[in-house]
Amino acid sequence: MDVKVEFDAEQGVPISLRRLLAVDQTRFERLLAGFVAIYDRAFPVSSEREDPHAWRARLGEAPPPSEPWMDIGLLLSAGDGGERVLGGVAFEHYARSRCGLVTYLVVDERERGRGHARRLLGHALGALRRRSAERDEALAAVFAETEWPDRLDSADVHLVRAARRRLAVLARLGARVLWDVDYVQPQLAGASVRARHLRLILIDDGDGGPVAGRVRGESVRAFLLEFYEALGVADVAADPDLQRMVASLGPILEALRMEAPVLASDSATVCLHWVCEDGVAGAAEPCPVFCSMERDLLSYNFQEPPPFVTHCVTRGGNCATGNESGFEIEVRFPSLTRYRSEGRDEVRLCGATRRRLRGLLSCTRFHDARIAVWHLALRPAAGEWFDEYDLIKLIHLYDGVTEETRLHEEARFTIAGREPVDVGGMLSAVARLRCADGAAPGRPVAGTVELIDRSGEGGLLAALESMRKGQREAARAPGAMARIDALCGVVTGIFDFDEIDLAEAEDTLTATLRAPGSFMRLHRRTLVYVADQDRALDATRETVGISPYLIIPHAVLIFNEALLREANREADRVAGLDAPSLDALTAARALIDENLNALWLPNVFNYDTERTIYARGLAGRGAIDRQRSVRRKLQEIESWIAKGWQIRRDNSEMAIAILLMWISLVQIKDPVYAAIEEAFGIAKEDAQWQAWLAFGATGVLLSLAIVAVWRHGIPRMREAKRRSRASREVRPGR
């Protein structure tokens, strides 16, 4: 990362103000003033600011005693209007600890997103390494301080947003956070208090390459001691903040990776879907917002009557919240997201864990089945945005089995100022809803993500189009590949998306439905739609919050999947019984048959887009395979029922045979009496008694013989006939 220091602005490399001061003071003053103007806008908080007037002395040949060596690198543009400062980096070298500190890294607002920050940071690291080499030493580590959004006043939304953006830039530059150091910056000259809202981050661990995530605790300790002394702390041994930090240091400190988002959209929406047993009988009045769109989607034969009706709950109706523009939701994600990826335990650190959202609620009622699919559309509140990590975290509320994050248990939602709840209690908290069976709706079952990308040639859709056309070099461009990777993360719902290569990305982003200016992909439980515009969304932004043309076909998929889950559970339940009764088997067959046939919704849509979502959704999410599996289980249950009825018939026939046998014995009793009396000369009373003994014994033996034949012989005869018939059916030429 070593960068040669030049004075020629047209070369596009940073220049050193320290070296410039020695050769051209007029130019130095002009460029320093340009840097200070950007610095003032970027760092308005007094506790973070140094006095720029003090820099002149520190940049000279004889800096003040006990002050670290300092330099400022600037990026310039040269034009007809003269030189203009694009951005700059201020950095210091601490000789005793052999550490560097990047104090300020700023880029003009008009010039961001062009790689200037990476170029400036590379200049600073190169200069610090050279400074160490001049002293015949190795650079131990390079640190920086940054505002931590969660430590700022959440009411100051502008400050929090700026800190969040700055943190994303540092993360993309490879910086890592020393999470175990509860950092406090000493009071700067001119500041009234110490800065307790900062975090200490690691820019370079002394190995000369990307930060590996580990640094020696002794290097951190030595730097903190020297840093506090340089800022005028008189007695470092007695300073409570410093001693607390030093006491927490182990031999080796882990520097944690931060989330490094590249997407930022205030037009993104995540819609969570719940399935609930519906207590409303019969068809209800349709929502005026949905009515025309919903009927338009259905094919002619399903329009009257429609198989389902959707309501905008936040617009009124029998389950209204009374808020026409949605309701406020604050979500709080954990600071550390732990997940497993390809056998590795990984951690990602989030510095801004709070998101302010607007929620809009609607529900699709399938009245014949008494099932409702609820839709809670979550959009960023005014001034907020979703990045790819936000979207993935929201996806993990209903999915996340691949990486086992448990975010659905850890995330907390505060709705309109009430007590925080987890995602399992969110729908009940929003709609004060319980299902018809009295249970809470629980965890969502699926989600729909809609992302509007109006970035044009530098945006996500442009990168996708380059990849689709096989323009691999354009797709591999750092910015384009980062956006493609981020979309792969959203589609698959995984945090480890930065490990995906271009070939994997091409496979992951194979569109379910392709159309100009848009991308649609169904993956597991998520429907992702990216477009440069969406008229349906614009029309329903304040009522539904997401395009009805996305959530209605998705609701049908979710409904059919719910029918399959219920049928499969019932089939497995009766299969697990030791001796299921015929009544239990018959009831299970009725439920499964109804779900697979009477209630199951076919492709009810009129237009190709929705028909494709339905067809590919069923196939891609395994519903068709599950349907076949449940049908096989149904056939097995039907065979059990047939066997049960056959057993009942056999038992009836057996009882009739035994009864007839006893009747026959009774009919021949008189001749038997006479024969015994004549043959043995036995009295009539004694002959009758002996005859009854013989009849009883004979009857019991015959009854047992009949039972044995019916229980063993007849079933074997039927099985032999069945096998014989089956062999004849498969014999060649038959």
N, C-alpha and C positions, 0 to 999 in steps of 0.2 A: 504493500500500500504506500510505499515511499513515493512522494511526488516532488519533482524538481521545482524549486522556488524561482519564479521569474517575475520580472516587472512588466512584461509586455501583456497588456490586457487582452489583446487580440488572440493570444495563444489559448485562452479559455482555461488557464490554470490559476490558482490563487496566488496572490502576492503577499509578501510579509511586510506589515507596517513597521515592524522593528527595524528591518533593513532599510526600508524606505525613509525612515526618520533620519538615518545617518547620511543620506545622499540628497534628499529633496524635501525639505520641511514644508514648503508651500503645498506641494501635492499631498504630503502626509496630512496636513490639517484639513484639506478639502475632502479627502477620502475618509478620514476619521469622522468628520461631521456627517458624511453620508451613512456610515455604519451606525453612528449614534442615533440617527433618525429612525432607522429600522429597529434598533435595540429598544428605543423608548416605546414604540408601539407594541413590541412583542413582550416586554416585561414591565407591566404597569404596577405590579405589587412592590411596595417599597422595601419589604424585608428581603426581596430577592435581588435588589439592584445595588450595583457598585456605582460610585461616582466616576463618570467617564473622565473627569479632569485629572483624577489620580493616575490614569493609565499612561499619560505622557511621561511622567517620571519613571514609571516601572518599565516602559519600553526603551528607555535610554540606556547608555552604556554603563551607567553607575546607578542601579536601582537602589531604593532605600534599604537599609539594613533589615534583616529578617524577612524581607519580602521574597516570594518565589520568583523565579525567572518567568517572564511573560511574553507572549507574542499574540498578534491578531492577524489572521489570514483573511483576505478579501477576494471575492470574485467580482470582476468588473465587466461591463459591456462598454464598448467604444463606438460612438456614432457621431452624427453631425452635431448633436447637442453636447458633445464631450463625454467624459467618463461618467458612468453611473454605477453605483454599488448595487450588486444583485443580492449579496448576502455576505456573511462573515462568521468567523469562529474565533473566539478568544480562549486561550488555553495557557496553563501554567505548569512549570516543572518544579517539583519539590526534591531538592538535592539529597537531603538526609534519608528520606524514605525511598528514593529512586522511583517516585510515582508521578504521574501526570494527572491533571484535572482539566477537563473541558468545561469552562465556566459558562460560556454563552455560545449558542449555535442558532443563527437567525438567517432567514431568507425572506426577501421582499415578497409580500402577498401576491404580487403580479407574476412572480417567477417560480412559484412553487410547482412541484410535480415534474420537474425537468432534471432531477438528479443532482442539483446543486448541493444539497445537504451532504450527500455521500462524498462528493468531491471535496468539500470543505473539511469533513471529518478525516478523510484520507490525508489531506494536507497537514492537519494538526497531529495525527499519529506519526507521520513521517518526520515532522519537525521535532517531536518529543524523542523519537528514537535517535535522531542525530544528536540531540542535546545530550542524551545519555552516553552515546558513543564517544562524544568529545571528552567526556569525563572517564572514559574507559570502564563504563558500567553498563549493565543490562537494565533495560526498563522493566521494573517490577510489575506495574499495573497502571492502567489509566482509568480514572473514574469520572463521573459526572453527576450532577444533581438534577432532579426534575420534579416538577409539581406532580403530586399524587392526587388525582381527581377525588378519590374517596376521603381525602383529608381536607378538602376545600369546603367552603360553605355552599351547600347544595342550592341555596337560594340565589347565589350569584351564577346564573346559568351561563353567562358569557365566559366567565373565568373557567368554569368547569369544561365547557366545550373546547376552549383553547387548549387546556391541559390535556384533554383527551386526544386531540389531534396531534399535539406535540409528542405524546407518549407513543402514538402509532408510528410516527416518523422514526423515533429512536428505536422502536422494536424492529422496524424494517431495516435499520442500519446494523442490526445484530446486537444491540445493547441488551444486557440482562440485569435483573434486579437482585441486590443483596438483601433478600427478604428477611433474614434473621437479624439484620442491623436496624434497630429502631432509630432511624437517623434524625438528628437535629443539627441544623446549620447554625454556627455561631452568629452573633449579631454583627451585621456588616456596618461599615462606617456610614453614618447618616440614618440608619434604621433604628427604630425604637424597640423592636423585639427580635427575638430569635425566630428563625423560620422552622416551624414544626410541621409544615405541610409538605415537606420534600421527602424524596427517597434517594438513597445512594445507589447508583447503577454502575455497572462494570462495562467499560468500552473496550478494554484490552487487558488480557490476563497475563501479558508478558511473554507469550509464546510466539508473537509475531503473526498470528493467523486469526481466523474467526474465534470469537470467545467460546471456549470449550465448556464453560459453566462451573469452573472451580478456581478458587484463588486462595493463596495462603493467608491464614488469619493474621500472621505476623506482618504481612505487607499492609493489610487494612489498618491494623493497630498503629503501625509507624506513621502511616499517612494521616490518620485522624489526629494524632498527637502533634505532628508538624503543622497541620492545617489549622488547628485551634490556636497554636502559638502564633502563626502568621497573622491571624485575625485579631490578635491582641488580647487573648485570654491570658490573664496574668498568672494564675495558678492552675495549670491543667490538672495537677494531681488532686485538686479539691473540687474540680468542676463536676457536678452531679450528672449532667447529661453525657459528658465525655466518658466518665468512669462507668456509667451504666452501659454505654455502647461497647467499651473495651471489655467489660466483664462478660458480655454475651458472645465474644468471639471464640470460636474453636480453632483447632489447628488448620482445618480446611473449611472454607465457606462455600456453600452451593450458591451459584448465581442462576436464578430461575429465568426461563424463557418467558417473554411476554407475548400476549396476543399482538400480531402484526397485521392488522387489517389493511386491505387495499380498496375495498368497496365501502361506499358511504352513500346511502340512499334515504332521503326523506319521503320517497314515494313507495317504499317497500311495505308489504302487508303480509303478516302470517295469520292464517285462519286456523284455529284449533277446532276439531270436530269431536263431539261426544255422541254416543248412542244411548238413548234412554227409553224405557218403556213409557208409553204415552197414555195418560188417563183420559184424554179427550176422545170421545166416541164420535164417529161420523166425520164427514167433510166439514171443514171450517172455512170461514171467509178468507179469501186470499189477500195478501198484502198488496196495496196499490203500487208499491215500488216494484215488486216482483211480478205482478200479475201478467203484464203483457210479455215480458221477457220469458217467463216460465211457460206460458202457453205457446209462444213462438217456437220454443225449443222442441216441443213434443210433436211427434208425427200425427197425422190426421186421426188415426184410429185410437189414439190415446188422449186426445184433447177433451173429449166428453164421455164420461167424466174423467178428469185428470187423476192419475194414480197417487199423486201427492200434492201438497199445498205448502208453500213457504211463507213465513211471516217475518216481517221486520219487527223484532221485539222492541227495539229502541224507538220505534215510530208509533207505538200504541197497540191496541188489541187486548186480548184476554190475559196476556202474560206480560204486559208492558211494564217497563221501569219508569216511564214518564219522562225520559230524557231523550230529546229528539236528535241530539248531536253526539250521542255516545256518553261514556262516563270515564272518569280518570282512573288509571291503574298505574301503580308504581311497582316494577319488578326489581327484586334484589337477588342477583346471582352471587354465588360464592366467589371469594377472591381467588381461590385455587381450584382449578378444574383438573381433576385427576382422571386419567383414562388409560386403557390398555390398547396398544396398537402393535399388531404383529408380534405378540409375546412380550413387548416392552411396557413397563410402567412409565407413563409420561405425566408431566405437570405443565399446565399453562397458567400464567398469572394474568389476572385482569385488574387493572388499576381503576377502572370506572365500572363499578358493579351495579349501579342504579340506572334504570331507564324509565323515563316518564312516557306513558302510552295513552292512547285513546282506544277504548274498547267499544265495539258495536256488535250487538247480539241479534241473531236471527235463528229460525228453526224450520226445518222441513219435516212435515208430518205425513207419514204414510198411514192413512187412517184405517185401511183394511187390516193391517198388521198391528195397529196400536203401537207403532214405533216412531220416535222422533229423533232426527239427527240435528243436533244443535251446532251452530257455527258462531264462534267468538273471534271476530276479526280484530287483530291487534296492530295498530299503526303508531309510528312515532308521534309524540306530541309536538306541538309547535316548537321549532328550534332544535329538535332532536333528530336523530337518524339511526338507521340500522346498518351495522356492518356485517360481514359474513359470519363473524363469531356470534353475534346476537342471533342471527337467523338459525345457526346450528344449535345454539342452546335452546331456542324455542322448539326446534325439531326434537331435541332430546326429551322434551316433556312428554312425548308420546312414543318415541322410538328409542334410539340410543343403545339398543342391545349389543351393537357391534363393539362399542368402546366402554360400555359399563360405567357410565359417569355417575349415575344415580342423581342427575340433576333434577329429575321430577320430584325427588324427595327434599332436595336442598334449596331450590329456588323458592322465594316467597313473594306473594302478590298482595299488595295493599289496594283495596278497591274503595275509592271515594273516601279515604281517610279511616276506614274501619280496620279491625284487627287483621294482621297479615295471615294469609292462608297459603297452603301449598297448592299445586295445580289440581290435586284431587278434590279440593274443596272450592275451587275457584268458580265453577259454574253455579254451584249452590249459593255462593256469596253474591254472584252477579245477578242472578235471576230469582234468588230465594226459592230455588227449585229443588224438589225431590221427585224421583221417578214414581210412577204409579204403584210400584211394589214397595214404596216407602224407603228405598235405598238411595243414597247420594249417587250422583252420576259417576264420580270417581275420575280416573285418569282419561284424558282424551285418547281416541283410537287412531287418529290420522290427522294430517294437516295439508293445507294448501298455501303455497308461497307465490306471491305475485310481486314482481320487481320491474319497475318502469325505468328504463335506461335511456336517457336523452343526451348521452355524452357524445354521440356522433362517432367520428373516426377514431377517437381516442378511448372509446368506451368498451363495455363488455360485449355487446352485440357485434362490434367490428372485429374484436379478437376471435369470437366464435366463427364469424364468416370467413376469416382468414384460415382458420383451422379446417373448416368444412370444405373450402376450395383447394385444400392441399398445399396452401402457401405456408409451409412449415417454418421457413425462416422468419416470416412476419409473426407467426404464432409464438415462436421461441423468443421474441424480443422480451426483455425483462419485464416491462410493464404489462404486456399482453399476456405472457405466460402466468404472471402473478394473478391477473384477473381470471384467467381460465382455471387455475388451480382453486381459486376462491369459489368459483361456481361449482366445481367438482365437489368441494366440501359441502356446499349447500344441498346439492342434488343427493349426495350419499349420506349426508348427516354425520360426517366424521370431522374431527379436529386435526387429524394427521394428513390433511390434504396437501401440505407443502412437500410431501414425499412422492407425490404423483408425477410421473414423467409424461411426455407428450403422447406417447402411444396409449397409456392408460387413460389419459384425458379424452382422447378421441373415442375410446370405447365407452367411457362413462357418459360422455355428452352426446351420444347417439340419440337424436331427437325422437321422441314418441310421435310427434307431429311437427312437420316442418312447414313454415310459411314465411313469406318475406317480412323482414323486420320483427321477427319473434322467434322464440325458442320454447318448446314445451317438452317436459320429461316427467314421466311417471316412474318413481323408483321406490320400491317397498311401500311405505305408508304415506309418501309425500308426492304431491303434484306440484311441480315447479314450472312457473310461466314467466318468461322474460320478454318484454316487448318495448318498443320505442314509444308506443302510445296505446291507450285502451279507452275507447269511447264509453263502453259499458261501465268501466271503473269511474270515469269522470262523472257519469250520470248518477252513480250510487255511492259516491265517496263519503257523503255525510249520513248515509242511512244504512248501507250494508258494509261499506268499508273495503270491499273486494268485488271483483267482477262476478255477477251471478252466473255468467256463462262458464265459470270455472267450478263454483261450489255446487251447482245443481247436479251436473253429471257426476261429480265426485261424491255427492250425497247418495246417489243411486248405487254407486259402487259400494259405499260404506254400508248401505242398507242391505244389499245382497250378501255382503260379507258377514253382517250381523246374523242374518238368517242361517248362513252356513255354520257359524260358530255355535249357535243355539242347537241346530240339528246335530252337529258333531258331538257336542256335550251330551245330548240326550242319548245318542247311539252308544257312546262310551260308558254312560251311566248304566244302562241296562246290560251292556256287555260285562260290566264289572260285578253284577249281582251273581251270587252263588247259584240261585235257582229262581230266575225271574218267572213270575206268574204270567199266564196267558193274558190277563187283563193289563199288566204292566207293559208287556210286549206290544199289545194292540194299541195302547195309548201312545207309546213311543213311535210306533209306525205312523199313526195319524199325524203327530206333530212334525215328524221328519218329512212325510209326504206333502203336508201343507206348505212347509217352508221351501221345499225344492220345486214345487209345482204351482200351487194355488197363489202363494204370496210372492214368489220369485218374480222380479221385474225383468223382462227381456229388454232388448235395445229399443227403448221407447222414443228415441230422439230422431229428429228430422234432418239435421244438418250433419255434414261429414265430420266436422270437428268434434262434436259431442259424441257421435257414433263411434269415432275412432278412440276417444278417451274411454268410452265404455268397453269396447271390444279389447283394446290393448291393455286396459287396466285389469280386466278379469283374467286375461292370459298372463300378463307380466307379473301380477301380484299373487299368482297361484290359485285364484279362486276357482278356475275351471278344473284344475287338478284336485282341489279340495272337494269340489262338487262331485267329481267321479268317485273319490274315496268315500264320501258320505253315501252315494248311491249304492256302492258295494256293501257298505254296512247295512243299508236299508234292505238290500236283497238278503243279507244274512239274517236280519231280524225277521223278514218274511218267511224265510225257510224255517226259522225256529217256530214261528206261529203255525206254519203248515204242519210241522212235526207235532206241535202241541195239540192241534185239532185232530190229527191222525191218532195220537195217543188217546184222546178223549173218545174217538170213534171206536178204537180197538177195545178200550175198557168197557164201552157200552155193549159191544158185540160179545165180549167175553162174559159180561154179566148175564146177557140174554142166554148164551150157551149154557152157563151153569144153571140158570133158572130152569131151562128146558130139560136139562139132565135130571134135576131134582123132581120135576113134574113127571118125567118118565118113570123114575124109580117109585114114586108114590102110586102110579097107575098099576104097577105090577105087584104091589105088596100082597093082595089077597091070594093070588096063585102061589106066591112064595110061602105064605103062612100054611096053606093047605099041603104043600109039598113037604114042608118040614114036619108038620103034624103026622102025615101018613108015613113018611120014611123013618122017623125016629120014635114014633109013638109018644110024642110029647104032648102035654096038655096044651090046649089052645092058648091059654094065657102065657105059658112059658114060650110057646112058639112065636107069639107076637113079640115078646121081649127080645128073643134071640134074632128075630128078623130085623127089628129096629137097630140092633147093634150092627148087623151085616149091612143094612142100608146106610147107616151113618158112616161106617168105615169105607164102604164103596163110594158113597157120595163125596167124602173128603178126598179120597184118592183121585177120583175122576175130576173133582174141582181143581186140585193141584196140577193134574195133567193138562187140563184146559189152560190154566194160567201159564204153565211152562211153554205150551205150544204158542200161545198168543204173544207172550213176552219175548220169546227167543226165535221160534221157528218162523213165524210170519214176517217179522222185520228182516230176517236173513233172506227169505224168499223174495221180498220186495227189492232188497239191495242187489241180489243176484240178477233179477229181471232188469233193474236199472242199468247195471254194468253191461249186461248183454245188449240192451238197446243202444247204449252209448257206443259200444264197440262196433255195432252194425252201422251207426251213423257216420263214423269216421273211416270205415273200411273203404279202400279205393274202389271206385266204380259203383258205389251205392248211391 
